[in-house]
């Protein structure tokens, strides 16, 4: 029970819905980003583990935090992240914020409103974007757009995995007021396919999330690092495609994830679009402004 690594799910950075320290990112930044990812993935897997009790999860998360802060050397992910952060002179603030979210995952199983979900994203998703921006030396003025994209990615994931989260963890990120507004219930997430009311709720939330993602449309133009701008554009292209699927499909019974061909296609289109935009000097246009 003393080694957090024992509770890893086996999921790695190549299994995520978005690129993590891909070849697009400059090689000097990848070890730090991967160390951050491995720490976060370990903590996330602990919070989601079906065999651990709530108290065991919280104890392991506390242990990771203590060692990240220099109080021990038994947890490789914490020690490695602590070391590479020290080499860059960076504080552990973003990793600590994420630990707050994982503790919430252990203790909070339901969300009343959209605003409560966004508050959760403040700790579960936004610190990831802020960390990557800090690694690249970008201004904190980029955080607002990054926060919108990261929250949108998180909510995409909540909608994609809503059935699995309910069945395996009894965890529901769909706001209760959104479910109640259409006469749906959380228990319907355990069915093989969504009822008409639940599907209406899910697709309404997807539409709202599409607007949230649009709030981050300016981020590639705000970051100075060209390679990071390409990476952000690829992530945006993935998120846009997934939210479009969620607006028309049932995540309980239909595919709402990208297949390898789609991942490659949207990667190339995202990079090409951002390269052309930078060469031409044009600024990104939101879908709302474009009349979409």
N, C-alpha and C positions, 0 to 999 in steps of 0.2 A: 504493500500500500504506500510505500515511501517514495517510489519512483513514478512520477507522473507519466513518463514515456510508456509505461506498461499499458496505459489505457487509451493509447492512440488507436484510431479507427482504421488506419492504413491509408486514409485519404491523403494525397499529396498536392503540391501546388499545381501540378498539371491536370488535376481533376476538378478545378474550380470552374465557375461559370464565366470567369474573366481571366485575362492573363496576369500571372504573378511573376515579376522579375523575368519577363520574356527576353528573347535575344534583342528586342528593340531597345531595351534599357541599356545604358552604358555599363560595360562590365565592372567598373569600379563601384557601382551602386548595388549590384546584384547580391553579393554576400550579405550585406546589411539587411536588404529587403527580405532575403530568404531566412535569415536568422529571426527576424521579426515574425515572418509567416510561421515558422516552425514553433515558436513560442505560442503564438496565437492559436494555431491549429491544435496544439496539445491541450491548451486550456479549453478550447471550444469542444473538443472531443470528450473531455472530462465532464463538462456541463451537460452534454448530450448522452452520456453513457447510460444504458438501460440497466446495468447491473450494480451501479453504485447508488448508495443512499444519498439523500440530500446532504446530510452532515459530512459524509465522506467526500463528496464533491467540493463542498465549501472548504474543507480542511486542505485538500490538494491545491485548490486555487490560492488559498492563503500561503501555502508552502511555495508555490511558484512566485507569488508576489514578494515574499520575504527574501528569496534568493535573488530575484531580479534587483532588489535593493541592497544586495551585498551581505545578507544574513545567512550564509551557508553556501556550499558548493556541491550539493548532491544532485541537483536537477540540471542536466546538460543543456536543455533549451533555455533555461533562465540564465545560466552562467554564460553561455555563448552570446546571448543577446546583450547581457550586461557588459561583456567585454567589447563587442563591436560598437556599442553605443559610446562607451568610454573613449574608444579610439577616435571617434568623430566629435567628441565633446557634446553629445546630444543627451538630453534627459529622457527618462523612461515614461514620460507623461502619457503618451498615446497608448502604450501597452497597459498602463495602469487603468486608463479609461476602459479599455476592452475587458479587463478583468471585472470591472464594475458590471458590464453587460452580461458576462457569463454568470456572475452571482445572481443577477436578475433572472436569468434563464432557469436557475435552480429554484428560486423562491416565488416567481411570478408567472402564473400559467395563463392568465387572461388579461386582455386589454380592453378598456371601456370605450375609448375614442381614438380617432386618427391621431390626435395630438399626443396621446400616450404612446402610440407606436413610434411617432417621430422622436419622442423623448428617448425611447429605447434605442433608436437608430443613432442618436447623439453619442451613445457609448458603444454600440455594437458595430457601427459602420463608418461613421464620419472620422473617427481617429485613424482609420486605415489610409484614407486619402490624405489627411493632414500629415501623417507620417511620411508618406512617399514624397509629398511636396517639400517637406522639411529636409529630407535626404538630398533633394536636388537643389536646395538653397533658394526655393521659390518664396515669394512674399506671402505673408498671411492674408493679404487681400484676395488671394485665390481661394481661400477656404470656403467662402459662401457658395460658390459654384461647385466646388468639390463636394461639399456637404450634401448638396442636392443630388448629385450623381450617386454618391455612396449610399444615401438613404434610399434612392430609387432602386439601386442594385439589391439592397437588402430586402425591400418590399417585393421586388420581383421574386426573390428566393422564397419569401414567406408564402407567396401565392402559388409558386410552383410546387412547394413541398407541404402545402396545407394539410393534405390528407395524411401523409407520413408523420408529420409533427403531432397530429392529433392521435393517431393510432399508436404510435411508439412512445410518445412522451406526454400525452395528454396536455399538449401545449398548443394554444390557439392565438395567433397574432392578428386574426381578423377582428376588427373592433366590434364589440358587442352592439353598439348603437347601429352600426352598418348592417349587421345581421338582423337585428330587430326591425329595422326600417322596412325590410322586404318580407318579414315573416319567416326568416331562416333561423336555424339553430346551429350551434357548434357541433352537436351530435351528428348532424348530417354529413360532416366531414369524414365520418367512418364508413360511409356507403361507397359502393363501387363506382357510382357516377353521381354527379351533383343533381339535386332537385332543381326545378326551374327557379325557385326563390334563391337558393344558394348560388346558382350560376349567375343570376342577376347581380347578387352582391359581389361575387368575385370579379365579374367583368366591370362593374362600376368602380371597384377599387383599382383595377388595372388602368382604367381611363384616368382616374385621379393620379395614379402613379406616373402615367405618361406625362402629365402636366408637370409633375415634380421633376422628372428627368429633364424636361425642357428648360427648367430653371438653371440647369448646369451647362447649357449649350455653349456658353462663352468660355468655358474653362480652357480648351486648347489654345485660344487666342491670348489668354491671360498668362499662360506659362511661357517662360523664356526658353527652356530647354527643348530643342527640336525633337529629340528622341522621346522625351516624356510626352510632348504634344501628340506624337504619333500613337503612343500607347493609350493615352486618354481617348483619342478618336476611335481606336479599335474597341475599347471598352464601351464607349457610347454606342457604337454600331451593334455590338452584342446586345446591350440593354434595350435598344430600340426594337430590335427584332423580337426579343423575348416578350416585351410588353405588348407588341402587336399580336403575338400568338395568344397571350393571356386575355386579350380583349375579345377573342372570338372562339376560344377553345375551353374545354372543361379539364382542368388540371387533375381531376380525380380519374378520368378515363381516357384522356388524350395526351399526346406528346406535346410538352411545352418547353422542351430543352433543345439546344442546337446540336445537330449531328456534326461529325467531322468535316463534311463538305461545306456545311454552312459556316462553321468556325473559320475555315480557310477563306471562304468567299467574303465574309464580312470583315475579316482581318485585312485582306487586300484592299477592299473598298474603303475601309476606314483610313488606312495609311495613304492611299492614293488621294482621297478627298482632302486630307489635311495637308499633304505635300502641295497639292495644287493651290489650296487656299493660302498657304504661306508664301508661295512663289508669286501669287497674284496680289497679295496684300488685302484680300477680302476678309471681312469678319464673318463669323458664323451667324446664321439667321435662325431664330427660333421657329418652331413649327407654327406657333400662334401668329407670329409676325408674318409668316409666309402664307397664312390662310389655310393651313392644313387642319 
